Amino acid sequence: MTRLFGKINKLKDVEWMSDGLWEYLSKLIPWGKIHEDWLTFDSTVLERCGTQEGVKRGYNPKKKGRGSHSPLIGFLNKSKYVVNL
């Protein structure tokens, strides 16, 4: 990969990044000790000021009409890990 924060145009770059992420996650989460769990998703609202990329006017319970992001967050419930990247 020629640039760290550039666009990913090649499959080998995606594989390189994916391998690196899994290697990093395997140091944080003991996958071998997790025998049973369930994955759930929840959404939240993150308020944004200015013109950040991806900001849309939408549901914002605190400041109606203001820009926000609405990310989905993944959880392993039994193990109590947030598994969102």
PyMOL commands that set and color helices and strands:
alter all, ss='L'
color gray80, all
select helices_A, chain A and resi 11-28+31-33
alter helices_A, ss='H'
color red, helices_A
select strands_A, chain A and resi 39-43+46-47+56-57+67-69+72-76+81-82
alter strands_A, ss='S'
color yellow, strands_A
deselect
rebuild
show_as cartoon
